[in-house]
């Protein structure tokens, strides 16, 4: 089966940089995705890494190391609206379905 | 325009009842999913359909039965509801199950409460 580990909570102040780590154990790995979910809302896609390295999208970047079964989401210039849960998810299996981690609750303080 | 919509948004019902949740996507995607998110926010896939064909069927009680009348719709019927079924159910869609990005678009969720 698949297992993913990410911190349950992270707290940072506005303007800061925060890194949310994700380690995984899986077979048939195709890639690592990140999703954001605000309280009461739906998960929304942030990024996807299929290959090693850093992908940058605005204030958010995502990194993957397949050899280390590790990835992270980097959020820069934090804003209050970034307070949300962040999920890493691996794509595996013949249908390449997503298996989600348990989520990291990010709280951004003023 | 709403990309992935679900009805109802809230569902409160008694144990033992049967209920359905409907999902529609207007993105032209060919793959749709049902996820269950529990009170600890753990998000777990239940089913996936590709072009109306079931391709993922995780360990879910037989009381849950998905139905896809066409590739834009994926409904979830639940028989004999139990207290443990209380959760938020999300529908999602993506363009293909093996696309390069496989970004999934989620509906707003249906909060099911079983009393």
Interface residues (C-beta under 8 A of the other chain):
Chain A: X31 X33 X37 X41 X42 X43 X44 X45 X48 X50 X85 X87 X91 X93 X95 X96 X97 X98 X99 X100 X102 X103
Chain B: X33 X40 X41 X42 X43 X44 X45 X48 X50 X55 X56 X90 X97 X98 X100 X101 X102 X103 X104 X105 X106 X107 X108 X109
